[in-house]
């Protein structure tokens, strides 16, 4: 067999150069072939990698599209959070149900045989599915969704927290920038319209419908929205200010004092007020009462709250307890609408005047109803209602009550001795659903009343990072400020500063200081939270009442008090988005 050396030896022996170039051509060809092969390999692998990267990015966009599509469903149906696939790995509650018929949603699919929603405009190339977790909704108003996007063989997942956009998005929210007609006798039909709709005024003289200005050194340290036209005079706003007043030209607020003169000195540190659509106030807080029903599906009311009847006082203590006094209460959970039956679970306290009973002289001391709601209703008179008290006969009052007692007060200590009460219409009615609250909360709870809420002392948190309180009155929420009258003058019965940590909402009326124009100065009213009201409340007049110190609780951007009332038209906003490990393969198989 010839070797390469022997071949070259023959060439040399022939004494000629013939054939010398052949091995060089062969070698060069082999090198070129290797280079071409390497180039093709690199090109093909690069193309595969480019396609893979493109699919991976597109899968992320598909996941975001899934979140946006779920948001749109919530916007069209406020109760859509009851739908989901309880078999989905991310869904922590079994109360979810799949929508059917025309409402069927392919994005709720799970497993290899499950369906996917298609990203609109992708021609079917991009798809998504999502899983819903409602375990935090009743506690904090948060819906969690894990959305998985799919493009080709690539999948990506994100987890988003969705929170209702509502009243607690603002430190200060007002529907109408006028004093409550219920307090000054103005005609409601005339005044209950916005200034930009043609309400009488604001040009002086003010015969009625007097608007209330932000002025006299007011400082608003947080976001503010008004459905009405703001009147501003020497006030400072350190948060974003929005209004539903949307003129064709000019400012969206009035620079005018009470005499009609132009004001100066107002400061908008985040820019002049901008437009935001009207935030609709609900007519009542009655839907909150449903949270105390024991006959509703778990998907609607997972754990019923407590229902109390008639004047009810609640004193919160920093050990996670509360003392509740509610003499009229018979049943603290009810069934039916209107109620036809009821029960009295131990967590709400024992009705009656026995030891540690709700009608006893000391009231019932029980655990705070953590992550839940309490509702105080007017005393019913309807036959068949488990909390009904007749209006005549020997059984028309709780034990120890009498007609004369009701004529003098509400039976739980209000009004105080020598207290002047003419400042509030129908003050301290003994059959009213009034709530009287003070103390230090450890936990998360919402307190609502069918009539008034009276804040009778400081309301604070044991732990400012964890505790949260909602206060919702169908009518006014009062900062209790009793005065006495003697020899033609008024004097305060309390006379100290007040601190309130809560999300406060007056559905039909106002948040206001009782006797704001009597009894002298009471110090500083410090509110840390959110204030929402139908009409502007007054806290100070001249040297009487309180000086305001209001600050926003930034946690309300992310959480809400349990079962807090929402606007008429509810939208959801995404406040947290996190990329996580893909939940499914491209074939739909769950990834552990």
Phi, psi and omega per residue, in radians:
X1 nan 2.287 -3.100
X2 -1.281 2.440 3.038
X3 -1.764 2.908 3.115
X4 -1.044 -0.698 -3.119
X5 -1.133 -0.711 -3.113
X6 -1.181 -0.607 3.100
X7 -1.103 -0.843 3.111
X8 -1.073 -0.601 3.126
X9 -1.121 -0.688 3.097
X10 -1.117 -0.727 3.105
X11 -1.042 -0.768 -3.128
X12 -1.176 -0.676 -3.112
X13 -1.121 -0.508 3.129
X14 -1.256 -0.211 3.109
X15 1.187 0.538 -3.110
X16 -2.441 2.841 3.117
X17 -1.653 0.048 -3.102
X18 -1.024 2.275 3.059
X19 1.551 -0.128 -3.129
X20 -1.125 -0.595 -3.076
X21 -1.284 -0.359 -3.045
X22 -1.059 -0.867 3.112
X23 -1.071 -0.574 3.137
X24 -1.178 -0.692 3.112
X25 -1.128 -0.778 3.137
X26 -1.059 -0.789 -3.138
X27 -1.098 -0.780 3.131
X28 -1.094 -0.704 3.123
X29 -1.083 -0.709 3.123
X30 -1.111 -0.735 3.120
X31 -1.086 -0.777 3.137
X32 -1.098 -0.682 3.129
X33 -1.101 -0.718 3.110
X34 -1.097 -0.742 -3.127
X35 -1.139 -0.733 3.125
X36 -1.116 -0.756 3.129
X37 -1.047 -0.763 3.118
X38 -1.106 -0.711 -3.138
X39 -1.120 -0.784 3.120
X40 -1.093 -0.731 3.128
X41 -1.064 -0.801 3.125
X42 -1.100 -0.733 -3.118
X43 -1.123 -0.810 -3.118
X44 -1.146 -0.771 -3.141
X45 -1.141 -0.632 3.088
X46 -1.122 -0.706 3.117
X47 -1.112 -0.746 3.112
X48 -1.077 -0.776 -3.137
X49 -1.129 -0.705 3.124
X50 -1.080 -0.755 3.106
X51 -1.113 -0.697 3.129
X52 -1.105 -0.785 3.115
X53 -1.098 -0.701 -3.137
X54 -1.123 -0.750 3.114
X55 -1.125 -0.682 -3.125
X56 -1.108 -0.787 3.114
X57 -1.127 -0.742 -3.126
X58 -1.153 -0.580 3.105
X59 -1.119 -0.640 3.060
X60 -1.105 -0.741 3.102
X61 -1.107 -0.647 3.110
X62 -1.131 -0.638 3.100
X63 -1.126 -0.753 3.083
X64 -1.116 -0.651 3.096
X65 -1.079 -0.619 3.087
X66 -1.100 -0.737 3.105
X67 -1.095 -0.778 -3.134
X68 -1.114 -0.638 3.127
X69 -1.182 -0.683 3.084
X70 -1.135 -0.701 3.069
X71 -1.004 -0.727 -3.115
X72 -1.135 -0.607 3.091
X73 -1.175 -0.690 3.077
X74 -1.110 -0.672 -3.131
X75 -1.122 -0.590 -3.134
X76 -1.461 -0.348 -3.116
X77 -2.570 1.818 -3.066
X78 -1.085 -0.351 -3.115
X79 -1.705 0.240 -3.041
X80 -1.157 -0.277 -3.119
X81 -1.184 -0.132 3.095
X82 -1.356 -0.210 -3.103
X83 -1.669 2.538 3.100
X84 2.916 3.129 3.117
X85 -1.884 1.893 -3.085
X86 -1.154 -0.263 3.111
X87 -1.500 -0.113 -3.132
X88 -1.190 2.432 -3.093
X89 -1.001 -0.599 -3.056
X90 -1.424 -0.354 -3.081
X91 -1.363 2.027 -3.028
X92 -1.621 -0.007 -3.141
X93 -2.140 2.521 -3.133
X94 -1.631 0.099 -3.078
X95 -1.525 -0.116 3.114
X96 -1.214 2.563 3.095
X97 -2.307 2.665 -3.131
X98 -1.467 2.326 3.054
X99 -1.177 2.616 -3.067
X100 -2.150 3.063 3.081
X101 1.070 -2.353 -3.120
X102 -1.209 -0.256 3.136
X103 -1.565 -0.059 -3.107
X104 -0.938 2.434 -3.034
X105 -2.184 1.918 -3.111
X106 -1.131 -0.331 -3.113
X107 -1.243 -0.165 3.110
X108 -1.524 0.143 -3.117
X109 -1.179 2.634 3.043
X110 -2.399 2.769 3.076
X111 1.365 3.035 -3.090
X112 -1.135 -0.540 -3.135
X113 -1.620 -0.003 -3.094
X114 -1.332 2.801 -3.096
X115 -1.535 2.879 3.073
X116 -2.265 2.588 2.973
X117 -1.430 2.571 -3.097
X118 -1.760 2.310 3.087
X119 -1.180 2.146 -3.092
X120 -1.061 2.335 3.112
X121 1.527 -0.036 -3.112
X122 -1.619 -0.070 -3.113
X123 1.161 0.385 3.141
X124 1.531 -0.068 -3.116
X125 -1.251 -0.620 -3.108
X126 -1.927 2.394 -3.130
X127 -2.506 2.981 -3.115
X128 -2.674 2.802 2.907
X129 -2.506 2.718 3.138
X130 -2.430 2.677 3.120
X131 -2.095 2.448 -3.024
X132 -1.981 2.347 3.066
X133 -2.077 1.958 -3.115
X134 -1.816 0.210 -3.026
X135 -1.114 -0.422 -3.116
X136 -1.760 -0.013 -2.982
X137 -1.135 -0.872 -3.092
X138 -1.205 -0.455 -3.122
X139 -1.389 -0.742 -2.964
X140 -2.333 0.010 -3.130
X141 1.326 0.262 -3.077
X142 -1.782 2.251 2.937
X143 -1.816 2.356 3.098
X144 -1.964 2.425 -3.125
X145 -2.381 2.327 3.011
X146 -1.892 2.018 -3.103
X147 -1.902 2.354 3.116
X148 -2.062 2.168 3.090
X149 -1.744 2.571 -3.110
X150 -2.346 2.249 3.020
X151 -2.466 2.085 -3.073
X152 1.070 -2.255 3.118
X153 -1.656 0.075 -3.081
X154 -1.725 2.445 3.025
X155 -2.342 2.554 3.039
X156 -2.453 2.584 -3.130
X157 -2.202 2.551 3.029
X158 -2.320 2.656 3.026
X159 -1.984 2.234 -3.133
X160 -2.178 2.442 2.987
X161 -1.717 2.226 3.131
X162 -1.994 2.272 -3.128
X163 -2.194 2.467 3.085
X164 -1.059 2.382 3.028
X165 -1.598 2.028 -3.018
X166 -2.666 -2.659 -3.015
X167 -1.079 -0.635 -3.058
X168 -1.364 0.055 3.007
X169 -1.272 -0.126 -3.061
X170 -2.206 2.478 2.940
X171 -1.115 -0.651 -3.038
X172 -2.432 2.014 3.064
X173 -2.193 2.325 3.112
X174 -2.380 2.418 3.071
X175 -1.405 -0.874 -3.139
X176 -2.171 2.302 -3.106
X177 -1.504 0.787 3.114
X178 -2.303 2.839 3.068
X179 -1.186 2.598 -3.133
X180 -1.030 2.063 3.115
X181 -0.998 -0.440 3.103
X182 -1.138 -0.375 -3.102
X183 -1.687 -0.497 -3.077
X184 -2.019 0.054 3.055
X185 1.431 0.131 3.104
X186 -1.135 2.724 3.124
X187 -1.323 2.086 -3.071
X188 -1.114 -0.743 -3.103
X189 -1.060 -0.576 -3.140
X190 -1.382 -0.689 -2.966
X191 -1.611 -0.370 -3.046
X192 -1.424 1.137 2.982
X193 -2.629 2.792 -3.095
X194 -1.406 2.698 3.122
X195 -1.025 -0.647 -3.133
X196 -1.303 -0.085 3.032
X197 -1.735 -0.028 3.110
X198 1.802 0.456 3.067
X199 -1.099 2.498 3.093
X200 -0.935 2.512 -3.036
X201 1.553 -2.990 0.041
X202 -1.502 0.129 -3.124
X203 -1.193 2.313 3.103
X204 -1.234 2.779 0.045
X205 -1.357 2.539 -3.124
X206 -1.473 1.876 3.082
X207 -1.486 -0.573 3.062
X208 -2.873 3.076 3.137
X209 1.005 0.720 -3.092
X210 -1.196 2.155 3.065
X211 -1.396 2.814 -3.104
X212 -1.998 2.215 -3.071
X213 -1.540 2.708 2.846
X214 -1.523 2.032 -3.087
X215 -2.887 -2.832 3.084
X216 0.917 0.678 3.091
X217 1.416 0.251 3.090
X218 -1.013 2.406 3.080
X219 -2.220 2.094 -3.126
X220 -1.884 1.866 -3.057
X221 -1.692 1.137 3.122
X222 2.927 3.070 -3.123
X223 -1.170 2.571 -3.103
X224 -2.418 2.439 3.022
X225 -2.422 2.464 3.008
X226 -2.306 2.361 3.012
X227 -1.260 -0.245 -3.049
X228 -1.794 -3.026 3.064
X229 -1.589 2.170 -3.140
X230 -1.344 2.441 2.944
X231 -1.952 2.153 -2.985
X232 -2.207 2.312 3.134
X233 -2.595 1.834 3.095
X234 1.036 0.876 3.070
X235 -2.185 2.733 -3.119
X236 -2.079 2.274 3.133
X237 -2.062 1.989 -3.102
X238 -1.758 0.330 3.065
X239 -2.393 3.092 3.110
X240 -1.195 2.340 -3.138
X241 -2.024 2.241 3.108
X242 -2.266 2.745 -3.128
X243 -2.612 2.696 3.075
X244 -1.587 0.058 2.997
X245 -1.333 2.104 -3.024
X246 -2.321 1.246 -3.117
X247 -1.197 2.768 3.134
X248 -1.138 -0.634 3.121
X249 -2.471 2.877 3.039
X250 1.473 -3.069 -3.121
X251 -1.254 2.729 3.116
X252 -1.645 0.146 3.097
X253 -2.388 2.912 -3.125
X254 -1.792 2.274 3.047
X255 -1.740 1.355 -3.019
X256 -2.584 2.400 3.083
X257 -1.555 -3.080 -3.051
X258 -1.178 -0.275 3.105
X259 -1.692 0.027 3.125
X260 1.575 -0.032 -3.137
X261 -1.376 2.643 -3.140
X262 -1.203 2.358 -3.130
X263 -1.692 2.677 2.986
X264 -2.299 2.947 3.048
X265 1.681 -0.047 3.108
X266 -1.318 2.523 -3.067
X267 -2.248 2.208 3.033
X268 -2.072 1.653 -3.009
X269 -1.188 -0.376 3.122
X270 -1.819 0.231 -3.137
X271 1.808 2.773 3.136
X272 -1.020 2.723 3.138
X273 -0.945 2.434 3.099
X274 -2.015 2.930 -3.080
X275 -1.419 2.457 2.981
X276 -2.529 2.435 -3.101
X277 -1.051 2.658 -3.131
X278 -1.005 2.379 3.078
X279 -1.744 1.893 -2.995
X280 -1.285 2.269 3.079
X281 -1.440 2.380 3.034
X282 -1.201 2.745 3.131
X283 -1.264 -0.643 -3.105
X284 -2.492 2.972 2.993
X285 -1.802 0.346 -3.040
X286 -1.064 -0.513 -3.132
X287 -1.111 -0.434 3.107
X288 -1.181 -0.516 3.113
X289 -1.098 -0.544 3.119
X290 -1.075 -0.386 3.133
X291 -1.201 -0.127 3.097
X292 -1.782 0.108 3.139
X293 -1.471 2.453 -3.121
X294 -1.735 -0.030 -3.048
X295 -1.848 0.063 -3.131
X296 -1.542 2.659 -3.138
X297 -1.014 2.664 -3.139
X298 -1.040 -0.560 3.132
X299 -1.135 -0.411 -3.139
X300 -1.658 -0.884 3.103
X301 -2.271 1.749 -3.081
X302 -1.195 -0.839 3.119
X303 -2.338 2.011 -3.106
X304 -1.090 2.539 3.019
X305 -1.455 -2.753 -3.103
X306 -2.032 2.376 3.094
X307 -1.891 2.180 3.048
X308 -2.044 2.659 -3.013
X309 -2.092 2.324 3.122
X310 1.325 -3.080 -3.122
X311 -0.900 2.253 -3.050
X312 -2.417 2.247 3.073
X313 -1.905 2.455 3.112
X314 -2.277 2.120 3.065
X315 -1.974 2.051 -3.099
X316 -1.551 2.480 3.111
X317 -2.209 2.634 -2.959
X318 -1.215 -0.117 3.118
X319 -1.558 0.195 3.139
X320 1.496 0.266 3.124
X321 -1.918 2.963 2.989
X322 -2.644 2.563 3.083
X323 -1.872 2.127 -3.052
X324 -2.014 2.235 3.051
X325 -2.098 2.083 -3.051
X326 -2.664 1.406 -2.991
X327 -1.070 -0.522 -3.051
X328 -1.429 -0.206 -3.014
X329 -1.245 2.294 3.050
X330 -1.966 -0.826 -3.133
X331 -2.224 2.343 -3.061
X332 -1.799 -0.164 2.903
X333 -2.214 2.477 -3.111
X334 -2.269 2.873 3.082
X335 -2.282 2.420 3.131
X336 1.680 2.720 3.071
X337 -2.450 1.756 0.044
X338 -1.193 2.773 -3.064
X339 -1.111 2.395 3.106
X340 -2.122 -0.241 3.109
X341 -2.689 2.955 -3.135
X342 -2.882 2.944 3.098
X343 -2.330 2.991 -3.139
X344 -2.314 1.358 -3.138
X345 -1.121 2.582 -3.056
X346 -1.061 -0.526 -3.089
X347 -1.086 -0.368 -3.116
X348 -1.690 -0.053 -3.101
X349 1.678 2.741 -3.106
X350 -1.596 2.124 3.094
X351 -1.121 2.730 3.088
X352 1.790 3.101 -3.012
X353 -1.698 0.201 3.116
X354 -1.205 -3.129 3.137
X355 -1.005 2.259 -3.099
X356 1.012 0.511 3.121
X357 -1.557 2.790 -3.128
X358 -1.124 -0.434 -3.136
X359 -1.772 0.097 3.130
X360 -1.281 2.917 -3.100
X361 -1.130 -0.466 -3.137
X362 -1.761 -0.220 -3.085
X363 1.402 -3.132 -3.120
X364 -1.818 2.239 3.072
X365 -1.705 2.089 -3.062
X366 -2.408 3.002 3.085
X367 -1.230 2.557 2.999
X368 -0.984 2.450 3.133
X369 -1.412 1.322 -2.978
X370 -1.117 2.377 3.125
X371 1.039 0.650 -3.110
X372 -2.612 -2.987 -2.973
X373 -2.262 2.565 3.002
X374 -2.092 2.356 3.101
X375 -2.187 2.317 3.116
X376 -1.909 2.075 -3.076
X377 -1.874 2.755 2.976
X378 -1.090 2.698 3.109
X379 -1.171 2.076 -3.123
X380 -1.277 2.692 3.046
X381 -2.122 0.001 -3.097
X382 -1.242 2.297 3.096
X383 -1.114 2.310 3.123
X384 1.706 -0.291 3.076
X385 -1.258 2.285 -3.069
X386 -1.134 -0.278 3.107
X387 -1.876 0.237 -3.115
X388 -1.215 2.449 2.961
X389 -2.162 2.240 -3.135
X390 -1.130 2.782 -3.130
X391 -1.648 0.043 3.083
X392 -2.655 2.861 3.131
X393 1.688 -3.095 -3.039
X394 -1.356 -0.280 -3.082
X395 -1.876 0.483 -3.067
X396 -1.534 -0.077 3.126
X397 -2.389 2.682 3.006
X398 -1.097 2.878 3.130
X399 -0.990 2.285 -3.140
X400 1.604 -0.180 3.100
X401 -1.578 2.783 3.014
X402 -2.644 2.920 3.131
X403 -1.036 -0.666 -3.129
X404 -1.175 -0.623 3.115
X405 -1.121 -0.779 -3.141
X406 -1.117 -0.605 3.131
X407 -1.171 -0.442 -3.075
X408 -1.691 -0.300 -3.087
X409 3.120 -2.910 -3.049
X410 -1.798 0.060 3.042
X411 1.483 -0.086 3.100
X412 -2.140 0.426 3.004
X413 1.860 0.097 3.140
X414 -2.179 2.369 0.050
X415 -1.325 2.832 3.055
X416 -1.229 2.811 3.111
X417 -0.994 2.295 3.126
X418 1.196 0.177 -3.122
X419 -1.274 2.369 3.056
X420 -1.476 2.137 -2.990
X421 -2.047 0.001 -3.070
X422 -1.189 -0.161 -3.074
X423 -1.277 -0.301 -3.141
X424 -2.151 2.117 3.094
X425 -1.084 2.352 -3.139
X426 0.996 0.668 3.132
X427 -1.092 2.403 2.937
X428 0.981 0.650 3.073
X429 -1.079 2.360 -2.986
X430 -1.337 -0.143 3.051
X431 -1.985 0.174 -3.124
X432 -1.395 2.602 3.018
X433 -1.456 1.223 -3.109
X434 -1.776 2.426 3.091
X435 -1.971 2.298 3.090
X436 -2.046 2.081 -2.992
X437 -2.359 2.530 3.023
X438 -2.841 2.951 3.028
X439 2.040 -2.920 -3.085
X440 -2.044 2.113 -3.078
X441 -1.612 2.348 2.904
X442 -2.080 1.820 -3.103
X443 2.415 -2.913 3.121
X444 -2.259 2.152 -3.016
X445 -2.748 2.633 3.004
X446 -2.095 2.345 3.120
X447 -2.030 2.206 -3.095
X448 -2.275 2.626 -3.117
X449 -2.343 2.504 3.101
X450 -1.274 -0.382 3.111
X451 -2.095 -1.959 -3.071
X452 -1.660 2.680 2.859
X453 -1.972 2.187 3.061
X454 -1.912 2.120 3.057
X455 -1.622 1.790 -2.907
X456 -1.602 -0.092 3.108
X457 -2.892 -2.989 3.085
X458 -1.043 2.469 3.013
X459 -2.182 1.931 -3.015
X460 -2.305 3.044 3.119
X461 -1.860 2.484 3.024
X462 -1.223 -0.676 3.108
X463 -2.310 1.931 -3.004
X464 -1.169 -0.362 -3.131
X465 -1.419 -0.456 -2.966
X466 -1.965 -0.580 -2.991
X467 -1.489 2.562 -3.132
X468 -2.657 2.433 -3.066
X469 -2.313 2.430 2.986
X470 -2.047 2.402 3.088
X471 -2.186 2.064 -3.061
X472 -2.260 2.055 3.064
X473 -1.930 2.340 2.998
X474 -1.068 -0.737 3.069
X475 -1.818 -2.636 -2.984
X476 -1.128 2.606 2.902
X477 -1.839 1.989 -3.018
X478 -1.760 2.344 2.836
X479 -1.453 1.844 -3.031
X480 -1.075 2.141 -3.076
X481 -2.518 1.257 -3.043
X482 -1.226 2.534 3.052
X483 -2.280 2.836 3.025
X484 -2.081 2.732 -3.075
X485 -2.061 2.277 -3.141
X486 -2.711 2.263 3.047
X487 0.933 0.728 3.040
X488 1.420 0.151 3.138
X489 -2.415 2.817 -3.119
X490 -1.945 2.547 3.063
X491 -2.431 2.623 -3.049
X492 -1.338 2.531 3.030
X493 -1.623 -0.276 3.136
X494 -1.944 -1.259 3.077
X495 1.224 0.925 3.067
X496 -2.622 3.018 3.099
X497 -1.199 2.851 3.122
X498 -2.385 2.385 3.120
X499 -2.135 2.254 -3.127
X500 -2.313 2.096 3.041
X501 -1.925 1.865 -3.091
X502 -3.077 2.825 2.860
X503 -1.625 2.077 -2.986
X504 -1.976 2.337 3.116
X505 -2.471 2.180 2.949
X506 -1.883 1.979 -2.988
X507 -1.228 -0.806 -3.027
X508 -1.919 -0.155 -3.039
X509 -2.416 -1.928 -2.864
X510 -2.650 2.786 2.928
X511 -1.779 2.044 -2.947
X512 -2.633 2.662 3.044
X513 -1.445 2.224 3.041
X514 -1.132 2.364 3.129
X515 0.983 0.748 -3.137
X516 -1.098 -0.310 -3.077
X517 -1.943 0.297 -3.120
X518 -2.435 2.703 2.921
X519 1.503 0.059 3.096
X520 1.485 -3.128 -3.110
X521 -1.258 2.434 -3.104
X522 -1.947 0.118 3.132
X523 1.739 -2.529 -3.037
X524 -1.903 2.314 3.021
X525 -1.726 1.878 -3.130
X526 -1.764 2.081 3.081
X527 -2.062 2.169 3.037
X528 -2.045 1.845 -3.105
X529 2.800 -2.122 -3.134
X530 -2.643 2.466 -3.131
X531 -2.179 2.147 3.109
X532 -2.285 2.415 -3.038
X533 -2.746 2.725 3.098
X534 -1.333 -0.739 3.125
X535 -2.144 2.648 3.119
X536 -1.143 2.301 3.087
X537 -1.707 2.721 -3.119
X538 -1.894 2.364 3.127
X539 -2.017 -0.210 -3.081
X540 -2.678 2.478 3.032
X541 -2.455 2.004 -3.088
X542 1.109 -2.154 3.127
X543 -1.716 0.153 -3.129
X544 -1.733 2.754 3.063
X545 1.481 -2.672 -3.014
X546 -2.028 2.666 2.921
X547 -1.560 2.339 -3.054
X548 -1.425 2.472 2.956
X549 -2.487 1.534 -3.035
X550 -1.835 2.337 3.084
X551 -2.419 2.545 -3.087
X552 -1.441 2.446 3.019
X553 -1.524 1.809 -3.039
X554 -1.070 -0.323 3.117
X555 -1.116 -0.399 -3.121
X556 -1.217 -0.136 2.998
X557 -1.236 -0.400 -3.007
X558 -2.091 -0.471 -3.111
X559 -2.318 2.865 3.092
X560 -2.317 2.694 3.003
X561 -1.027 2.636 -3.078
X562 -0.967 2.244 3.001
X563 0.980 0.577 3.141
X564 -1.189 2.623 -3.068
X565 -1.217 2.455 -3.112
X566 -1.877 2.790 3.047
X567 -1.105 2.917 -3.137
X568 -1.039 -0.830 3.117
X569 -1.868 1.952 -3.025
X570 -1.815 2.305 2.993
X571 -2.096 2.816 -3.134
X572 -2.058 2.506 3.072
X573 -2.141 2.553 3.105
X574 -1.490 2.089 -3.130
X575 -1.925 -0.204 3.068
X576 -2.513 2.284 3.050
X577 -2.331 2.266 -3.104
X578 -2.345 2.291 2.989
X579 -1.284 2.330 3.135
X580 -2.274 3.040 3.101
X581 -1.054 2.448 3.124
X582 -0.919 2.372 -3.104
X583 -1.490 -0.480 -3.104
X584 -2.359 2.670 2.950
X585 -1.373 3.027 3.125
X586 -1.123 -0.365 3.092
X587 -1.521 0.007 3.076
X588 1.591 0.037 -3.131
X589 -1.356 2.308 -3.139
X590 -1.134 2.376 3.085
X591 -1.673 2.082 -3.086
X592 -1.064 nan nan
